[in-house]
Amino acid sequence: MNQKIRWGIIGLGKIAHKFVQDLLLVEDALLCAVASRNLEKATEFQGKYKALKAYGSYEELFEDEEIQIVYIATPHHSHAELTIRALESGKSVLCEKPIALNKVQSQKMIDASRKNNQFFMEAFWSRFNPSITEVIEKVNAGEIGKVKYINADFSFYVEEQPGRMFDLNLAGGALLDMGVYPVFLSYALLGVPNKIQAISIKHSSGVDYQTAMMLTYDSAIAALFTSFASQSNMIATISGEKGRFNLNPVWHETSSYSYFKNNSNKEHKSEKPLTGFGFYYEILECHKCIKNEAIESRLWSHQNSLELISIIDEIRAQIDLKYPGE
Ligand SMILES: NC(=O)c1ccc[n+]([C@@H]2O[C@H](COP(=O)([O-])OP(=O)(O)OC[C@H]3O[C@@H](n4cnc5c(N)ncnc54)[C@H](OP(=O)(O)O)[C@@H]3O)[C@@H](O)[C@H]2O)c1
């Protein structure tokens, strides 16, 4: 019989509400339990999405032997500790991006995955987005020749509010919240850069508010930007010697891309409608890996997460952004 994969979710905030709706679309997923620091909140979430169990602490969910995989949807500062705790309880883990605050924490999470022989993946859902996946394949197949330039940003006006985004203690700020996406795109297509240059305007809370990043490779440059200060077009352009691809807005969760041959502006658009919000695809990847008894994904591996966070570490060093407790 095809056994369902039994999920637990911890941290019942904004993204957990979206993720769970995609989880319910996956045929062989079972929403076994949800946990909040507040039982009333967990019970409400349980009722809304028909979870089998609700817990008023994360620890109770970690101790539930029925859970196979935990989705961690808490603020950045807590990813490492909670992931390691879940792995040590014999669960697989899908942890929201960024994997952790820094490379040192990330390495400890990966070590815990290996030691406990449990699947672990950073929830970099864009890597599994059908349009982005196809563009990566086409670029790797040489369809636009050598990539010379990437232009990607992730910028929205975010109203100042109490909560994790403007809170240095919760490792808020544009870079970890949104800037990881343009950096991801450059890394996914060109790898680790030779040189990183970054500048930032800080918010009065100490988090980064507007951050610009230039990543230089042997024969390509990526110009990347992230901010909470204003809205951008949210198109990512990958430009090569023989043409270019645009990932259409909002590019990191896009349902289409466009191809332009050579220097032409004639657009060839490929539509790839999403199932759910698009978290569906990373969930399928978790299921595939768990069923194959793999502890990491080949599409978004431990090494990929480590290299990405190492780039972010260097950007943070340049803009002098440290989080408490680091
Ligand atoms: N993939 C995406 O598209 C996407 C989009 C947005 C965010 N994210 C990522 O998802 C994670 C959560 O983001 P979010 O927007 O869902 O945040 P959020 O709305 O603030 O929710 C985070 C949840 O974490 C729990 N939590 C645990 N310790 C906390 C603390 N000290 N302070 C505040 N909350 C705490 C809370 O749940 P309980 O009260 O239930 O314990 C809270 O509801 C972050 O890593 C973020 O970068 C990903």
The ligand as an SDF file (V2000), in Angstrom:
LIG
                    3D

 48 52  0  0  0  0  0  0  0  0999 V2000
    8.7230   30.7770    1.1070 N   0  0  0  0  0  0  0  0  0  0  0  0
    8.1250   31.9540    1.1730 C   0  0  0  0  0  0  0  0  0  0  0  0
    7.5390   32.4460    0.2310 O   0  0  0  0  0  0  0  0  0  0  0  0
    8.1460   32.7040    2.4450 C   0  0  0  0  0  0  0  0  0  0  0  0
    7.3010   33.8060    2.5960 C   0  0  0  0  0  0  0  0  0  0  0  0
    7.2920   34.4450    3.8300 C   0  0  0  0  0  0  0  0  0  0  0  0
    8.1110   34.0050    4.8490 C   0  0  0  0  0  0  0  0  0  0  0  0
    8.9460   32.9430    4.6400 N   0  0  0  0  0  0  0  0  0  0  0  0
    9.8110   32.4680    5.7090 C   0  0  0  0  0  0  0  0  0  0  0  0
    8.9960   31.7580    6.6320 O   0  0  0  0  0  0  0  0  0  0  0  0
    9.4410   31.9780    7.9610 C   0  0  0  0  0  0  0  0  0  0  0  0
    8.3080   32.5550    8.7840 C   0  0  0  0  0  0  0  0  0  0  0  0
    7.8350   33.7200    8.1700 O   0  0  0  0  0  0  0  0  0  0  0  0
    6.3220   34.2780    8.4060 P   0  0  0  0  0  0  0  0  0  0  0  0
    6.1780   35.4100    7.4720 O   0  0  0  0  0  0  0  0  0  0  0  0
    5.3440   33.1770    8.3780 O   0  0  0  0  0  0  0  0  0  0  0  0
    6.4860   34.8430    9.8890 O   0  0  0  0  0  0  0  0  0  0  0  0
    5.3560   35.1190   10.9660 P   0  0  0  0  0  0  0  0  0  0  0  0
    4.0570   35.3990   10.2980 O   0  0  0  0  0  0  0  0  0  0  0  0
    5.9170   36.0970   11.9070 O   0  0  0  0  0  0  0  0  0  0  0  0
    5.2120   33.7100   11.6940 O   0  0  0  0  0  0  0  0  0  0  0  0
    6.2880   33.0920   12.3320 C   0  0  0  0  0  0  0  0  0  0  0  0
    5.7350   32.1460   13.4030 C   0  0  0  0  0  0  0  0  0  0  0  0
    6.8530   31.6290   14.1210 O   0  0  0  0  0  0  0  0  0  0  0  0
    6.4880   31.3850   15.4580 C   0  0  0  0  0  0  0  0  0  0  0  0
    7.5060   31.9250   16.3680 N   0  0  0  0  0  0  0  0  0  0  0  0
    8.3830   31.1980   17.0870 C   0  0  0  0  0  0  0  0  0  0  0  0
    9.1940   31.9620   17.8140 N   0  0  0  0  0  0  0  0  0  0  0  0
    8.8220   33.2290   17.5700 C   0  0  0  0  0  0  0  0  0  0  0  0
    9.2620   34.4840   18.0580 C   0  0  0  0  0  0  0  0  0  0  0  0
   10.2660   34.5920   18.9370 N   0  0  0  0  0  0  0  0  0  0  0  0
    8.6550   35.5870   17.5980 N   0  0  0  0  0  0  0  0  0  0  0  0
    7.6650   35.5180   16.7020 C   0  0  0  0  0  0  0  0  0  0  0  0
    7.1820   34.3380   16.2070 N   0  0  0  0  0  0  0  0  0  0  0  0
    7.7510   33.2080   16.6430 C   0  0  0  0  0  0  0  0  0  0  0  0
    5.0960   31.9750   15.6660 C   0  0  0  0  0  0  0  0  0  0  0  0
    4.2180   30.8700   15.6230 O   0  0  0  0  0  0  0  0  0  0  0  0
    3.4580   30.3340   16.9290 P   0  0  0  0  0  0  0  0  0  0  0  0
    2.9640   31.5780   17.6110 O   0  0  0  0  0  0  0  0  0  0  0  0
    2.3690   29.5320   16.3090 O   0  0  0  0  0  0  0  0  0  0  0  0
    4.4060   29.5620   17.7450 O   0  0  0  0  0  0  0  0  0  0  0  0
    4.8740   32.8380   14.4560 C   0  0  0  0  0  0  0  0  0  0  0  0
    3.5160   32.8780   14.0790 O   0  0  0  0  0  0  0  0  0  0  0  0
   10.6710   32.8620    7.8190 C   0  0  0  0  0  0  0  0  0  0  0  0
   11.7940   32.0360    7.7270 O   0  0  0  0  0  0  0  0  0  0  0  0
   10.4620   33.5740    6.4910 C   0  0  0  0  0  0  0  0  0  0  0  0
   11.6430   34.0070    5.8570 O   0  0  0  0  0  0  0  0  0  0  0  0
    8.9540   32.2840    3.4790 C   0  0  0  0  0  0  0  0  0  0  0  0
  1  2  1  0
  2  3  2  0
  2  4  1  0
  4  5  1  0
  4 48  2  0
  5  6  2  0
  6  7  1  0
  7  8  2  0
  8  9  1  0
  8 48  1  0
  9 10  1  0
  9 46  1  0
 10 11  1  0
 11 12  1  0
 11 44  1  0
 12 13  1  0
 13 14  1  0
 14 15  2  0
 14 16  1  0
 14 17  1  0
 17 18  1  0
 18 19  2  0
 18 20  1  0
 18 21  1  0
 21 22  1  0
 22 23  1  0
 23 24  1  0
 23 42  1  0
 24 25  1  0
 25 26  1  0
 25 36  1  0
 26 27  1  0
 26 35  1  0
 27 28  2  0
 28 29  1  0
 29 30  1  0
 29 35  2  0
 30 31  1  0
 30 32  2  0
 32 33  1  0
 33 34  2  0
 34 35  1  0
 36 37  1  0
 36 42  1  0
 37 38  1  0
 38 39  2  0
 38 40  1  0
 38 41  1  0
 42 43  1  0
 44 45  1  0
 44 46  1  0
 46 47  1  0
M  CHG  2   8   1  16  -1
M  END
$$$$
